[in-house]
């Protein structure tokens, strides 16, 4: 992915801050946290990409500086906002290497909300402005972290259902229950790469091929983590019209006579297709096939559609009742639901299956925009705030503690109150806790970047292991 001009990757107002900080300021120390949100813990992931791709080594050149000066003069329409000399200082004194230090929790860790995840501070007193100048870019770690958190939350739901209704509850089996269908629904190729890779911390099913390449490029792995199977789409299934549907199904079978094959089956009437084609005309071929057919509904109410599809399949095919008392289709046959799948619908679907004594192992899931796009910075309430500064050689603990008016007109303390002082994250009585730097306890935060150098590099394997080991289901 092409590297952008770092000097243009900040909110416009930040270019004025070099003059707005109090005279005598030589240090700005800030921290990142997830202040709350939908989930009670946040999986930290993606920082290594931003550091390596945007900040490591010479972060900008004179050509970048010339371009930034031209653009920003146009942005502000005046010449006293963008200060070329402060960037020239970094070029001349540090060779374009950024004089900052970043500490962060190891990627893949699931940290309870309202704890420090990362700290950043300048190492050159003349570059006090640089710390929060980088906020705009580094804050974007919210996105892969939130996708990883969401995907992990789905994994907990799946694992719980499998514990209750399935015989094979192995980690490797559940790896392929939730599949990433989100590439077409995201706003950029970069989102597909980093968001898709975040999903691969928890599952291995993915149609976002670029996510595997992204993990290889930025997370030191030789393995391809996102795996997929041949699958049809409606452009294939509808070429011969409704009267030619059976011929299309036969051709699809002939094209891939072995292995897993997914076939969308709602081009006309999903229930007719399941009953009269899959359950009758092609039944013997399915049972004799060296592989597995995965039937995909793609419209209608997910719960009602799935229950009807399963009713037909259980009537047409011999099934067994597993050790937990739930019905399971023959191994040559499964169903995938990719329409209408999100964090809210999955438990509803599983509850409906469970009430009808249908094992969760009959169903795999696909999630698109709800996985990679329908999240934002407030999903986990990410914020980066200054908590410490040095002014005229004196350390100053900094914080905000706003009062706000609620919907009833009452003045209350805001959840946006920030932490103060230099911070570290410790593990005490098996619980994570944010404390001051001067308090006892080993800091979980590690120095990952200092003065232009990536100091700590994680492999994708190690990150997946951390995400797995901290799971309450598999701990």
MARPATOR-83374 format. One line per field, with one value per residue (C-alpha): chain; residue number from 1; x, y, z. Coordinates in Angstrom, 1 decimal, decimal comma, padded with zeros to 4 digits, always signed. Each point is the difference from the previous one (the first is absolute). Example, Ala and Ser with C-alpha at 12.3 -4.5 7.8 and 13.67 -1.06 7.14 Angstrom:
<recs>
c	c(A  A) $
k	c(1  2) $
xx	c(+012,3  +001,4) $
yy	c(-004,5  +003,4) $
zz	c(+007,8  -000,7) $
</recs>
This chain:
<recs>
c	c(A  A  A  A  A  A  A  A  A  A  A  A  A  A  A  A  A  A  A  A  A  A  A  A  A  A  A  A  A  A  A  A  A  A  A  A  A  A  A  A  A  A  A  A  A  A  A  A  A  A  A  A  A  A  A  A  A  A  A  A  A  A  A  A  A  A  A  A  A  A  A  A  A  A  A  A  A  A  A  A  A  A  A  A  A  A  A  A  A  A  A  A  A  A  A  A  A  A  A  A  A  A  A  A  A  A  A  A  A  A  A  A  A  A  A  A  A  A  A  A  A  A  A  A  A  A  A  A  A  A  A  A  A  A  A  A  A  A  A  A  A  A  A  A  A  A  A  A  A  A  A  A  A  A  A  A  A  A  A  A  A  A  A  A  A  A  A  A  A  A  A  A  A  A  A  A  A  A  A  A  A  A  A  A  A  A  A  A  A  A  A  A  A  A  A  A  A  A  A  A  A  A  A  A  A  A  A  A  A  A  A  A  A  A  A  A  A  A  A  A  A  A  A  A  A  A  A  A  A  A  A  A  A  A  A  A  A  A  A  A  A  A  A  A  A  A  A  A  A  A  A  A  A  A  A  A  A  A  A  A  A  A  A  A  A  A  A  A  A  A  A  A  A  A  A  A  A  A  A  A  A  A  A  A  A  A  A  A  A  A  A  A  A  A  A  A  A  A  A  A  A  A  A  A  A  A  A  A  A  A  A  A  A  A  A  A  A  A  A  A  A  A  A  A  A  A  A  A  A  A  A  A  A  A  A  A  A  A  A  A  A  A  A  A  A  A  A  A  A  A  A  A  A  A  A  A  A  A  A  A  A  A  A  A  A  A  A  A  A  A  A  A  A  A  A  A  A  A  A  A  A  A  A  A  A  A  A  A  A  A  A  A  A  A  A  A  A  A  A  A  A  A  A  A  A  A  A  A  A  A  A  A  A  A  A  A  A  A  A  A  A  A  A  A  A  A  A  A  A  A  A  A  A  A  A  A  A  A  A  A  A  A  A  A  A  A  A  A  A  A  A  A  A  A  A  A  A  A  A  A  A  A  A  A  A  A  A  A  A  A  A  A  A  A  A) $
k	c(1  2  3  4  5  6  7  8  9  10  11  12  13  14  15  16  17  18  19  20  21  22  23  24  25  26  27  28  29  30  31  32  33  34  35  36  37  38  39  40  41  42  43  44  45  46  47  48  49  50  51  52  53  54  55  56  57  58  59  60  61  62  63  64  65  66  67  68  69  70  71  72  73  74  75  76  77  78  79  80  81  82  83  84  85  86  87  88  89  90  91  92  93  94  95  96  97  98  99  100  101  102  103  104  105  106  107  108  109  110  111  112  113  114  115  116  117  118  119  120  121  122  123  124  125  126  127  128  129  130  131  132  133  134  135  136  137  138  139  140  141  142  143  144  145  146  147  148  149  150  151  152  153  154  155  156  157  158  159  160  161  162  163  164  165  166  167  168  169  170  171  172  173  174  175  176  177  178  179  180  181  182  183  184  185  186  187  188  189  190  191  192  193  194  195  196  197  198  199  200  201  202  203  204  205  206  207  208  209  210  211  212  213  214  215  216  217  218  219  220  221  222  223  224  225  226  227  228  229  230  231  232  233  234  235  236  237  238  239  240  241  242  243  244  245  246  247  248  249  250  251  252  253  254  255  256  257  258  259  260  261  262  263  264  265  266  267  268  269  270  271  272  273  274  275  276  277  278  279  280  281  282  283  284  285  286  287  288  289  290  291  292  293  294  295  296  297  298  299  300  301  302  303  304  305  306  307  308  309  310  311  312  313  314  315  316  317  318  319  320  321  322  323  324  325  326  327  328  329  330  331  332  333  334  335  336  337  338  339  340  341  342  343  344  345  346  347  348  349  350  351  352  353  354  355  356  357  358  359  360  361  362  363  364  365  366  367  368  369  370  371  372  373  374  375  376  377  378  379  380  381  382  383  384  385  386  387  388  389  390  391  392  393  394  395  396  397  398  399  400  401  402  403  404  405  406  407  408  409  410  411  412  413  414  415  416  417  418  419  420  421  422  423  424  425  426  427  428  429  430  431  432  433  434  435  436  437  438  439  440  441  442  443  444  445  446  447  448  449  450  451  452  453  454  455  456  457  458  459  460  461  462  463  464  465  466  467  468  469  470  471  472  473  474  475) $
xx	c(+000,0  +001,4  +001,4  -001,7  +001,6  +000,0  +000,0  -003,5  -001,4  -001,2  -003,1  +000,5  -000,4  +003,1  +002,4  -000,8  +000,9  +003,7  -000,9  -003,0  +001,8  +001,3  +003,4  +002,6  -001,8  +002,6  -001,9  -003,5  -000,9  -003,3  -001,7  -002,6  -002,9  -003,3  -002,3  -002,8  -002,4  -002,0  +002,6  +001,5  +003,5  +002,0  +002,4  +003,0  +001,1  +001,4  +002,6  +002,9  -001,4  -000,3  +003,5  +001,7  -001,9  -000,2  +002,5  +003,1  +003,2  +000,1  -003,6  +000,1  +002,2  +000,7  -002,3  -002,8  +000,7  -000,2  -003,3  -001,5  +001,0  -001,8  -003,1  -000,3  +000,5  -003,1  -001,9  +000,5  +000,3  +002,8  +003,7  +000,3  -001,7  +002,2  +003,5  +002,5  +002,9  -001,3  -000,1  +003,4  +001,3  -001,0  +001,6  +003,3  +000,4  -001,6  +000,3  -003,8  -000,3  -002,8  +001,3  -002,8  -000,4  -003,0  -000,9  -002,9  -001,6  +001,1  -002,4  -002,6  -000,6  -003,6  +000,1  -003,0  -001,3  +001,1  +003,6  +003,1  +000,8  +002,8  +002,1  +001,9  +002,4  +002,6  +003,7  +001,3  -001,2  -000,3  -002,6  -002,6  -002,6  +000,7  -001,6  -003,6  +000,7  +000,2  -003,4  -002,0  +001,9  +000,7  -003,6  -001,0  +001,2  -003,6  -001,1  +001,9  -000,3  -003,8  -000,3  +002,2  -002,1  -003,3  +001,3  +001,1  -003,4  -001,6  +002,4  -001,1  -003,6  +000,9  +002,1  -002,8  -002,5  +002,3  +000,6  -003,7  -001,0  +003,0  +002,3  +003,0  +000,9  +003,6  +001,6  +001,0  -003,6  -001,4  +002,7  -002,1  -003,5  +000,1  +001,2  +001,0  -002,1  +000,8  +002,4  -002,6  -001,7  +003,0  +001,0  +003,5  +002,5  +002,0  -003,1  -000,4  +003,6  +000,3  -003,7  +000,2  +003,2  -001,6  -002,7  +002,6  +001,1  -003,1  -001,1  +001,6  -003,0  +000,4  -000,8  +002,1  +003,2  +001,9  -000,3  +002,4  +002,4  -000,2  +000,8  +003,0  +001,3  -000,3  -000,1  +002,9  -001,7  +000,4  -003,3  -003,2  -002,6  -003,2  -001,4  -003,0  -001,8  -001,5  -003,4  -002,7  -001,7  -003,3  +001,6  +000,9  -003,2  -002,4  +001,6  -002,5  -003,0  -002,3  -000,6  +003,7  +000,8  +000,4  +002,5  +002,0  +000,1  +001,2  +002,7  +001,1  +000,4  +002,0  +002,3  +001,1  -000,8  +002,1  +000,6  -002,2  -002,3  -002,3  -003,1  -002,4  -003,4  -002,6  +000,1  -003,7  -001,5  +002,4  -002,5  -000,7  +003,7  +000,8  -002,9  -000,2  +003,5  +002,4  -002,3  -001,2  +001,6  +003,6  -000,4  +002,0  +002,7  +000,4  +000,3  +002,4  +002,1  +003,6  -000,5  -002,7  -002,7  -000,8  -003,5  -000,3  -003,3  +000,5  -003,3  -002,9  -000,2  +003,1  -001,6  -003,2  +001,8  +002,6  -002,5  -002,0  +003,1  +001,1  -003,5  +000,2  +003,6  -000,7  -003,1  +001,9  +003,3  +000,8  +001,4  +001,4  -000,6  +003,3  +001,1  -001,6  -003,4  +000,1  -000,6  +003,0  -000,2  +002,2  +003,6  -000,4  -002,5  +000,0  -001,7  +001,6  -001,8  +001,6  -003,0  -001,0  +002,8  +001,3  +000,9  -003,7  -001,5  +002,4  -001,2  -003,6  +000,7  +001,8  -002,8  -002,6  +002,1  +000,5  -003,7  -000,6  +002,7  +002,2  +003,8  +002,0  +002,5  -002,5  +000,5  +002,8  -000,2  +001,2  +000,1  +000,8  -000,6  -001,1  +003,5  +002,3  -002,1  -002,7  +002,3  +001,3  +002,4  -002,9  -000,7  +002,7  +000,2  +003,7  +001,8  +003,5  +000,7  +002,9  +000,6  +003,5  +002,1  +003,2  -000,1  +003,1  +001,7  -002,9  -002,2  -003,7  -002,7  -002,7  -003,7  -003,4  -003,0  -003,0  -003,4  -002,9  -003,7  -002,0  -003,3  -001,8  +001,8  +002,1  +003,7  +002,0  +003,6  +000,9  +001,3  +002,6  +002,0  +003,6  +002,8  +002,9  +003,8  +002,3  -001,7  +000,6  -002,1  +000,5  -001,5  -001,1  -001,9  -000,4  -001,7  +001,3  +000,2  +001,3  +002,2  +002,5  +003,6  +001,2  -002,2  +001,1  -000,5  +001,6  -001,1  -001,9  +000,7  +003,1  +002,1  -000,9  +001,3  +002,8  +001,6  -001,0  +000,8  -002,5  +001,2  -002,4  -001,5  -002,7  -000,7  -003,6  +000,3  +001,0  -002,9  -002,5  +001,4  -000,6  -003,5  -000,7  +001,7  -002,0  -003,3  -002,3  -001,2  +003,5  +002,1) $
yy	c(+000,0  +003,4  +002,0  +003,4  +003,3  -000,2  +003,8  +000,0  -002,7  +002,2  +002,0  +003,5  +001,7  -001,8  +002,0  +003,0  -001,7  +000,7  +003,6  -000,9  -002,1  +002,1  +001,5  -002,2  -003,2  -002,7  -003,3  -001,2  -003,5  -001,5  -003,4  -002,0  -001,8  -001,6  +001,9  -002,5  -001,0  -003,1  -002,5  -000,1  -000,7  +001,1  -002,1  +002,2  -000,5  +001,9  +002,4  -001,9  +000,7  +003,8  +000,1  -001,9  +001,4  +003,7  +000,8  -002,3  +001,2  +003,4  +001,0  +002,9  +001,8  +003,5  -000,8  -000,9  +003,2  +002,1  -001,6  +000,4  +003,7  +000,6  -001,9  +001,5  +003,6  -000,7  -001,6  +003,0  +002,8  +001,5  -000,6  +000,1  -003,4  -002,7  +000,3  -001,4  +000,4  -002,5  -002,8  +001,1  -000,4  -003,7  -000,4  +001,7  -001,3  -003,5  -000,7  -000,1  -002,6  +000,9  +000,8  -001,7  -003,0  -002,3  -002,7  -002,4  -003,2  -003,0  -000,4  -002,6  +000,6  +000,5  +002,9  +001,1  +003,4  +003,1  -001,1  +001,5  -001,8  +002,3  +003,0  +002,4  +002,8  +002,1  -000,7  +003,3  +003,0  +002,1  -002,4  +000,2  +000,7  -003,2  -002,3  +001,0  +000,9  -003,7  -000,6  +000,1  -002,8  -002,2  +000,3  -002,1  -003,0  +000,1  -001,7  -003,2  -000,2  +000,3  -002,6  -002,4  +000,7  -000,6  -003,1  -001,4  +000,7  -002,0  -002,8  -000,1  -000,3  -002,8  -001,8  +000,2  -001,5  -002,8  -000,8  -000,4  -001,7  -001,4  -003,0  +001,5  +003,1  +000,1  +003,4  -001,0  -000,9  +003,3  +001,8  -000,4  +000,9  +003,8  +001,0  +003,5  +001,1  +003,7  +001,2  +001,5  +001,7  +002,0  +003,5  -000,8  -002,7  +000,9  -000,7  -003,4  -000,8  +001,1  -000,8  -003,4  -000,8  +001,0  -002,6  -002,6  +000,2  -001,8  -002,0  -001,3  +000,0  +003,0  +001,1  +003,1  -001,3  +003,3  -000,5  -003,0  +002,0  +002,8  -002,3  -001,4  +003,5  +001,7  -002,8  -002,2  -003,2  -002,4  -001,7  +000,9  +000,3  +000,8  -003,1  -000,4  -002,4  +000,0  +001,7  +001,1  +003,3  +001,0  +000,9  -003,7  -001,4  +002,1  -000,3  -002,6  +001,5  -001,8  -002,9  -000,6  +000,0  -003,8  +000,1  +002,7  -002,0  -003,1  +002,1  +001,4  -003,5  -001,1  +003,0  -000,8  -003,7  -000,1  +002,1  +002,7  +001,8  +002,9  +000,6  +002,9  -001,5  +002,9  +001,2  -000,9  -002,0  -001,2  -002,5  -001,6  -000,2  -001,6  -002,4  -001,0  +000,4  -000,4  -002,3  -002,1  +000,2  +000,5  -001,7  -003,1  +002,0  +002,1  -003,1  -001,7  +003,1  +000,1  +003,3  +002,2  +002,1  +003,2  +001,4  +003,8  +001,9  +003,7  +001,7  +000,1  -000,1  -001,9  -001,8  -001,1  -000,8  -002,1  -001,9  -000,9  -001,0  -002,2  -001,6  -001,0  -001,3  -002,1  -001,4  -000,8  -001,2  -002,5  +001,9  -001,1  +001,4  +000,8  -000,7  +003,3  -000,8  +002,2  -000,9  -000,1  -000,3  -002,5  +001,2  +000,5  +002,9  +003,3  +003,4  +003,5  +003,2  +003,2  +002,3  +002,1  -001,2  +002,2  -000,1  +000,4  -002,6  -002,8  -000,7  +000,1  -002,5  -002,3  +000,2  -000,9  -003,0  -001,1  +000,2  -002,3  -002,4  +000,8  +000,0  +003,1  -002,2  -000,2  +003,7  +002,3  +003,7  +002,8  +003,7  +002,9  +003,6  -000,7  -001,4  +002,4  +003,2  +000,4  +001,1  +003,4  +001,6  +000,2  -003,7  -000,3  +003,7  +000,4  +003,2  +001,3  +002,6  +001,9  -001,0  +001,4  +002,9  +001,8  +003,8  +002,0  -003,2  -000,8  -003,1  +000,7  -002,6  +000,8  -001,1  +001,0  -000,6  +001,6  +000,4  -000,5  +000,4  -003,3  -000,4  +000,9  +003,3  -001,2  +001,0  -003,2  -001,2  -001,0  -003,4  +002,0  +000,8  -000,9  -001,6  +001,9  -000,4  -002,5  -003,3  -003,7  -003,1  -002,7  -003,4  -000,3  -003,0  -001,1  +003,3  +002,8  +003,4  +003,4  +001,7  +002,7  -000,6  +000,3  -002,8  -003,6  -002,6  -001,0  +002,0  -002,0  +002,8  -000,6  +002,5  -000,7  +003,2  +002,4  +002,7  -001,4  -003,6  -002,9  -001,4  -003,0  -002,0  -002,6  -003,0  -000,7  -003,4  +001,6  +002,4  -002,7  -002,0  +002,9  +000,5  -003,7  -000,5  +002,9  -001,3  -001,0  -003,0  -001,4  +001,4) $
zz	c(+000,0  -001,0  +002,9  +000,4  +000,9  +003,8  +000,3  -001,4  +002,2  +002,9  +000,7  -001,3  +003,4  +001,3  -002,2  +002,2  +003,3  -000,1  +000,9  +002,3  +002,6  +002,9  -000,4  +001,7  -000,9  -000,7  +000,5  -000,9  +001,1  -001,1  +000,3  -002,0  +001,6  -000,8  +002,4  -000,2  -002,7  -001,1  +001,2  +003,5  -001,4  -003,0  -002,1  -000,8  -003,6  -003,0  +001,5  -001,6  -003,4  +000,6  +001,5  -002,8  -002,9  +001,0  +002,7  +000,0  -001,5  -001,8  +000,5  -002,5  -002,5  -001,2  -002,9  +002,4  +001,9  -003,1  -001,0  +003,5  +000,1  -003,3  +001,0  +003,5  -001,2  -002,2  +002,9  +002,3  -002,5  +002,1  +000,6  +003,8  +000,8  -001,5  +001,5  -002,4  +002,4  +002,6  -002,7  -001,4  +003,6  -000,2  -003,4  +001,0  +003,5  -000,3  -003,7  -000,2  +002,7  +002,4  +003,5  +001,9  +002,3  -000,2  +002,5  -000,5  +001,2  -002,0  -002,9  +000,3  +003,7  +001,1  +002,5  +002,1  -001,1  +001,8  +000,1  -001,7  -003,3  -001,3  +001,0  -002,2  +000,9  -001,7  +000,7  -001,4  +002,1  -003,1  -001,4  +002,8  -002,7  -001,8  +002,6  -000,7  -003,6  -000,5  +001,7  -003,2  -001,6  +003,0  +001,2  -003,0  +001,9  +001,4  -003,2  -000,1  +003,8  -000,2  -002,8  +002,0  +003,1  -001,9  -001,7  +003,3  +001,6  -002,8  +000,7  +003,7  -001,2  -002,4  +002,6  +002,6  -002,5  -001,0  +003,6  +000,5  -003,3  -001,9  +000,4  -001,6  +002,0  -000,9  -000,6  -003,6  -000,9  +001,2  -002,0  -003,1  +001,4  -000,7  -003,5  -001,0  -003,0  +000,6  -002,7  -002,3  +002,9  +001,3  -000,8  -001,3  -000,9  +003,2  +002,1  -001,7  +000,8  +003,6  +000,9  -001,7  +001,8  +003,3  -000,6  -000,7  +003,7  +000,9  -003,0  -003,2  -002,4  -002,3  -003,6  +000,6  -001,7  +000,6  +003,7  -000,2  -002,1  +002,5  +002,9  -001,9  -000,9  +003,4  +002,5  -000,8  -001,0  -002,9  +000,5  -001,8  +002,7  -001,9  -001,6  -002,3  -002,4  -003,5  +000,1  -002,5  -000,3  -001,6  -003,4  -000,3  +001,3  -002,2  -003,4  -001,3  +001,8  +002,5  -002,4  -000,3  +003,7  +000,2  -002,9  +001,7  +003,3  -001,9  -001,8  +003,4  +001,4  -003,1  +000,3  +003,5  +000,6  +003,3  +003,0  +001,6  -002,4  +000,9  -002,1  +000,3  -000,4  +000,2  -003,5  -000,4  +002,8  +002,7  +001,5  -003,4  -000,8  +003,3  -000,1  -003,6  -001,2  +002,9  +002,0  -002,9  -003,5  +001,3  +003,3  -000,9  -001,6  +003,2  +002,1  -002,3  -000,6  +001,5  +001,7  +001,4  -001,6  +001,9  -000,9  +000,2  +000,5  -000,8  +000,6  +002,4  +003,8  +001,1  +002,9  -001,8  -003,2  +001,7  +002,1  -003,2  -001,9  +002,9  +000,3  -003,7  +000,3  +003,1  -001,8  -003,2  +001,5  +002,7  +003,0  +003,4  +003,5  +001,6  +003,6  +001,2  -001,6  -003,1  -003,6  -002,4  -003,8  -001,8  -000,3  -003,8  +000,7  +001,8  -000,2  -000,1  +000,9  -001,2  -000,4  +003,0  +002,3  +002,7  +003,7  +000,9  -002,4  +000,7  +003,6  -001,2  -002,8  +002,4  +002,6  -002,7  -001,1  +003,5  +000,8  -003,0  +001,1  -003,0  +000,8  -000,8  -001,9  -002,9  -000,7  -001,1  -000,2  -002,3  +001,1  -002,3  +000,8  +003,5  +000,6  -001,8  -000,5  +002,6  +002,7  +001,0  +002,5  +002,5  -000,2  +002,7  +000,8  -000,9  +001,0  +000,2  +002,7  +001,5  +003,6  +000,7  -001,2  +000,9  +000,1  +000,9  +001,3  +002,3  -000,4  -000,1  +000,4  -002,6  -000,2  -001,2  +002,3  -001,7  +001,4  -002,4  -000,2  -000,5  -001,8  +003,3  +000,3  +002,9  +000,3  +000,4  -000,3  -003,6  -000,9  -002,1  +003,1  -000,8  +001,9  +001,4  +000,4  -001,6  -000,3  -000,1  -000,2  +002,6  +000,6  +003,6  +001,4  -003,6  -000,9  -002,2  +001,7  -001,1  +002,6  +000,3  -001,2  +003,6  +001,3  +000,5  -002,7  -003,2  -003,0  -002,6  -002,5  -002,2  -001,9  -003,6  -001,7  +000,9  -002,1  -003,3  +000,8  +000,4  +003,3  +000,3  -002,8  +000,5  -002,3  -001,0  +001,7  +003,4  -000,3  -000,7  +002,9  +002,4  -001,3  +000,5  +003,4  +001,6  -001,3  +003,0  -002,0  -000,9  +002,9) $
</recs>
